[in-house]
């Protein structure tokens, strides 16, 4: 059974209501990462860690992500890319 705020993304159940959002797709495209069923959970966990949001609170994560991108778009993208590349 899938919890109400869980979503299936590329065949993987994750707590990510924001991964289908066009701004999220743009963020991943900007850092050169394609969200796949192999890496989507890892990307989600990295975002929660970076934003200091308890997993799996996707609403709070999306809210913080938008704030971080407004404040430091390039810096946040660079840090996210670094972490994703390390963990891939």
C-alpha positions in Angstrom: 0.0 0.0 0.0 1.3 3.5 -0.9 0.8 6.3 1.6 -1.2 9.3 0.6 1.8 11.5 0.0 3.9 8.8 -1.7 4.2 8.9 -5.5 5.3 6.4 -8.0 8.0 7.9 -10.2 9.5 5.9 -13.0 8.3 2.7 -11.2 9.7 3.6 -7.8 7.6 4.6 -4.8 9.1 7.7 -3.2 7.9 10.5 -1.0 8.2 13.1 -3.8 5.2 15.1 -4.8 7.6 17.6 -6.3 9.6 15.5 -8.8 7.0 15.9 -11.5 6.9 19.7 -11.2 8.4 21.5 -14.2 10.7 23.6 -11.9 12.1 20.5 -10.4 12.7 19.0 -13.8 14.4 22.2 -14.8 16.6 22.1 -11.7 17.7 18.5 -12.5 18.3 19.4 -16.1 20.4 22.4 -15.1 22.7 20.2 -13.0 22.8 17.6 -15.8 21.0 14.8 -13.8 18.2 12.7 -15.1 15.8 11.4 -12.5 15.6 7.6 -13.0 14.1 4.8 -11.0 17.7 4.0 -10.0 18.5 7.4 -8.5 15.3 9.2 -7.6 15.2 8.0 -4.0 18.9 9.0 -3.5 18.2 12.5 -5.0 15.2 12.9 -2.7 17.2 11.9 0.3 20.0 14.4 -0.6 17.5 17.2 -0.9 16.0 16.4 2.5 19.5 16.4 4.0 20.6 19.6 2.3 17.4 21.4 3.4 17.4 20.0 6.9 13.9 18.6 6.5 12.8 15.4 8.1 12.3 12.6 5.6 9.7 12.1 4.1 8.1 15.5 4.4 7.9 16.4 0.7 5.7 19.6 1.2 8.3 21.1 3.5 11.1 20.0 1.3 9.5 21.7 -1.8 8.9 24.9 0.2 12.5 25.1 1.4 13.8 24.2 -2.0 12.0 27.1 -3.6 13.3 29.4 -1.0 16.9 28.2 -1.4 16.7 28.6 -5.2 15.4 32.2 -4.7 18.3 33.1 -2.3 21.2 31.3 -3.9 20.2 29.6 -7.2 23.7 28.9 -8.6 25.3 28.0 -5.2 22.5 25.5 -4.3 22.6 23.9 -7.8 26.4 23.5 -7.5 26.2 21.9 -4.0 23.4 19.6 -5.1 25.3 18.5 -8.2 28.4 17.8 -6.1 26.5 15.6 -3.7 24.6 13.8 -6.5 27.9 13.1 -8.3 29.6 11.8 -5.2 26.7 9.4 -4.4 26.0 8.1 -8.0 
